[in-house]
Every structure is written in C-alpha cells, then in structure tokens.
Amino acid sequence: MESARLYDYHPDFQFNFCSDGIAVFKNIDFFWDTEFQRGYKRAVRSAGVDHGIQWRFLTCLWAAKNALRLEGDFVECGVGRGIMSSGLMEILDWNALNREFYLLDTFSGVVEELCTEAEIEKFTREDGGVKGHNEAFEGFYAESYESVRKNFQEWSNVTFVKGAVPHSLKDLEIDKVAYLHIDMNSVIPEMEAINFFWPRLSIGSCVVLDDYAFPDYELQYGAWNEWGRSNNVAILTIPTGQGLIIKT
C-alpha cells in the first residue's frame, strides 16, 4: 500500500485553525476557553495587532502553568512589545504570585554588533546595501523602553533588564528559574542566554524557543541543535515553529 504523501488533502476536511503557518483539522477547544481568550486579548493589546499566534501563545501558557509547580522565577529574553509575557501575567493573576518576571531586552531592536557575519549578510539588499535586521522587522520590536514599561504598569513584581545579552546578564542576580522564553532573533545572544540560565533552571522547567524551526532562521536552528548535542539535550520541534526543551 502506497504511503500517504506529506501534503495529501481530503476535500471533505475544513481546517478549523489556519494561521501563523499552521493549518489543522483537530480539536481546538482551547481556542474558545474563556481564560485563554482573556489572556490572548491582553497579548493582542500589547502588540497593537492580532498576529494570529494563538497556538504559539498556547505553548508558552502550557510551559508557564507547568512552572507554577516548580521553584523559581520567570524569564523572557526578547520581550519586544510584551506580547507573550503580558498575556501570561493576565491569565496567571501575576500580582497574586510570589514570583518575579524578568524581562530582558534592548527595547530598541537587535544590536547588529552582536550578529554573526552570516546573519548580517542575510539582510543585505541586492544592490549591496545593508537593509538591517531592525528595518526588516519594523513594527514587531518595541518603539521605546518607556512604552513597554507603561504596558506592564498594572503588575508590580516585574523586573526590566534593559540592554543587550550577554552584557545585561553581568549584574543579574537570579538563583532559580522555572520558566524561560527565548526570542532574540540572533544566534549569539540566544546562546549566551541559555548558557547563563541553564544551570539556574529548576528540574522539570520548560524552555520555549520562539524562532527555532521557522524559515530563514536556519542559523539559529543549527546553533540550537549543536548546543543540544553538546549538552545531551533533546529539542522538540513543534508545528508552530517553536522549539521546546525540558530541563531534566
């Protein structure tokens, strides 16, 4: 019997979720959950637009709820406008928890001095001019540090760490981490971040990698896979494009 092709399509199927590069015909009861909708709406408010990333948000929410059983604080490396973290805080009733949420970002986009030559080359225009990473991602990054702080003003137990990783890690005092989300769109900062936080992660905690398996992010994909091999750590590829690591 001939095996099914990867992209076989049945004419009677109607996708019940089709967004963010995902088209599925599955149970998506989570989508209509009141709590989930409330958190996702808060995330959209931070973004200023709905990017249709409900399933990516679900992954982060699952990891965050898992973290509540563990010892440690929450960390996001690459905050942008605060989409994921604000949505999580909304659902988790963050002010009622005895935890800190550390938000690490330049709050002005990627520092190209910390990009590899290959990453810079990726954004070179056909006429030879450098388009620049931040120009390529215009609209996704924070407009200003002050605007992001204002977005989180309803929560008290939040620590903003302004600056580029790894420089911003130098004076960071944090003993235990229960949740780690990494989304910095660049190899060097992401590798520096995982090497810093890995020994601080509680056993059973999750690391969510936002860019892991996305097209045009092969440099990060390769770097993460090499890190995984070197540290005997398995990284799960999720259809969302995210990568998932569990500290064992």
C-alpha positions in Angstrom: 0.0 0.0 0.0 1.4 3.4 -1.0 2.1 5.6 1.9 0.3 9.0 2.2 2.1 12.0 0.8 3.1 14.7 3.2 0.7 17.2 1.7 -2.3 14.9 1.0 -5.5 16.9 1.2 -9.0 15.5 1.7 -11.7 17.6 0.0 -14.1 17.0 3.0 -11.7 18.5 5.5 -12.2 22.0 6.6 -9.3 23.4 8.6 -10.6 24.7 12.0 -7.3 26.6 12.6 -5.3 28.2 9.8 -2.8 30.9 10.9 0.8 31.5 11.7 1.9 28.8 9.1 -0.3 26.2 10.7 -3.4 24.5 9.2 -5.0 21.8 11.3 -8.1 19.7 11.5 -8.0 18.9 15.2 -9.8 19.6 18.5 -9.2 23.2 19.3 -11.4 23.6 22.4 -8.6 25.7 24.0 -9.3 28.4 21.5 -12.7 29.1 23.0 -11.7 28.8 26.6 -12.6 32.0 28.5 -9.3 32.2 30.3 -7.3 31.6 27.2 -9.3 34.3 25.3 -8.8 36.8 28.1 -5.0 36.3 28.1 -4.7 36.3 24.3 -6.7 39.5 24.1 -4.2 41.1 26.5 -1.4 39.9 24.3 -3.0 41.4 21.3 -3.4 44.7 23.2 0.3 44.7 23.7 1.1 44.0 20.1 -1.4 46.6 18.8 -2.5 44.0 16.2 -3.5 40.3 16.2 -0.7 38.3 14.6 -2.7 35.1 14.8 -0.3 33.4 17.1 -2.8 31.7 19.3 -1.0 28.3 19.1 2.4 29.8 20.0 0.7 31.6 22.9 -0.8 28.3 24.0 2.7 26.7 24.1 4.0 29.5 26.3 0.9 29.2 28.5 1.4 25.5 28.9 5.0 26.0 29.9 4.1 28.8 32.3 1.5 26.7 34.1 3.9 23.9 34.4 6.3 26.4 36.0 3.9 27.1 38.8 4.6 23.7 40.3 8.3 24.5 40.4 10.6 26.7 42.4 11.9 29.8 40.6 11.1 33.0 38.7 10.0 33.6 35.1 12.3 35.0 32.4 11.7 36.3 28.9 14.7 37.1 26.7 13.5 39.2 23.9 10.3 40.9 25.1 9.5 43.2 22.2 6.2 44.9 22.9 5.5 42.4 25.7 3.1 40.2 23.8 3.7 36.8 25.3 4.6 37.9 28.8 1.7 40.3 29.3 -0.8 37.6 28.2 0.7 35.1 30.6 0.6 37.6 33.5 -3.1 38.3 32.7 -4.0 34.6 33.0 -1.8 33.7 35.9 -3.0 36.6 38.1 0.6 37.7 38.4 0.3 40.1 41.3 -1.0 37.3 43.5 2.1 35.2 42.9 5.2 35.4 45.0 7.4 35.4 41.9 9.3 37.9 39.8 9.1 38.1 36.0 12.4 39.2 34.5 12.0 40.9 31.1 15.3 41.2 29.2 15.5 43.3 26.0 17.3 46.2 24.4 13.9 47.6 23.9 15.2 49.1 20.6 15.7 46.0 18.4 18.7 43.8 17.7 22.2 45.1 18.3 23.9 44.3 14.9 27.3 44.2 16.5 26.2 41.0 18.2 25.0 39.4 15.0 27.2 36.9 13.2 28.5 37.8 9.7 26.1 35.3 8.2 23.1 37.0 9.9 24.2 40.4 8.7 24.7 39.0 5.2 21.1 37.6 5.3 19.7 41.1 5.4 21.9 42.6 2.6 20.0 44.1 -0.3 20.6 43.1 -3.9 22.2 46.5 -4.6 24.8 45.7 -1.9 23.4 48.0 0.8 22.6 46.5 4.2 18.9 46.6 4.9 19.5 45.9 8.6 17.7 43.5 10.9 15.7 46.1 12.7 14.4 47.6 9.4 13.4 44.1 8.3 11.4 43.6 11.5 10.0 47.1 11.7 6.7 47.0 13.6 7.5 44.0 15.7 10.0 45.5 18.1 9.3 47.9 20.9 9.0 51.6 19.9 10.6 52.6 23.2 11.5 51.3 26.7 9.0 53.7 28.2 6.1 52.4 26.1 6.9 48.8 27.2 7.1 49.8 30.9 3.8 51.5 30.6 2.3 48.4 29.1 3.2 46.5 32.3 2.3 49.1 34.8 -0.6 47.1 36.3 1.8 44.5 37.6 4.2 45.2 40.5 6.5 42.1 40.5 8.3 42.7 37.2 12.0 43.5 36.7 13.1 45.1 33.5 16.6 44.3 32.4 17.5 46.8 29.7 20.5 46.1 27.5 21.9 43.6 25.1 22.6 40.0 26.1 25.2 39.0 27.2 26.2 42.4 28.6 22.9 42.7 30.6 23.5 39.4 32.3 26.6 40.6 34.1 24.9 42.0 37.2 21.7 39.9 37.0 21.1 38.2 40.3 18.6 35.3 39.9 19.1 31.9 41.6 16.2 29.8 40.3 14.2 29.9 37.0 11.0 28.0 36.4 10.1 29.4 33.0 12.3 30.6 30.2 11.2 32.0 26.9 13.9 33.0 24.4 13.1 35.1 21.3 16.0 37.3 20.3 16.3 36.6 16.6 20.0 36.3 16.8 22.5 33.4 17.5 25.0 35.0 19.8 22.6 36.4 22.4 20.4 33.3 22.4 23.4 31.0 23.0 24.7 33.3 25.8 21.3 33.3 27.4 20.9 29.6 27.5 24.4 29.1 28.9 23.7 31.6 31.6 20.2 30.3 32.6 20.6 26.6 32.0 22.3 25.9 35.4 19.7 28.1 37.1 16.7 26.2 35.7 14.7 24.1 38.1 14.4 20.4 37.2 11.2 20.0 35.2 11.1 23.5 33.9 10.5 24.4 30.2 12.4 26.5 27.8 10.4 27.7 24.8 12.4 28.9 21.7 10.3 31.1 19.6 12.2 31.1 16.3 13.6 27.6 16.3 12.1 26.0 13.2 11.0 29.0 11.2 12.1 29.5 7.6 15.0 32.0 7.4 16.1 31.1 10.9 18.4 28.2 9.9 21.3 29.8 11.6 19.6 29.7 15.0 18.2 26.3 14.3 21.8 25.0 13.6 23.2 26.7 16.7 20.5 25.3 18.9 20.9 21.8 17.6 24.7 22.0 18.1 24.1 23.2 21.7 21.7 20.3 22.2 24.2 17.8 21.0 26.9 19.3 23.1 24.8 19.2 26.3 22.9 16.0 25.6 19.6 17.9 25.5 16.7 17.0 23.2 14.8 19.8 21.5 11.3 19.1 20.3 10.2 20.7 17.0 6.6 22.0 17.3 4.5 22.7 14.2 4.3 26.3 15.5 7.9 26.7 14.6 8.8 26.9 18.3 11.3 24.6 19.9 10.7 23.0 23.4 13.2 21.9 25.9 12.5 20.3 29.3 15.2 20.5 31.9 15.8 17.0 33.3 
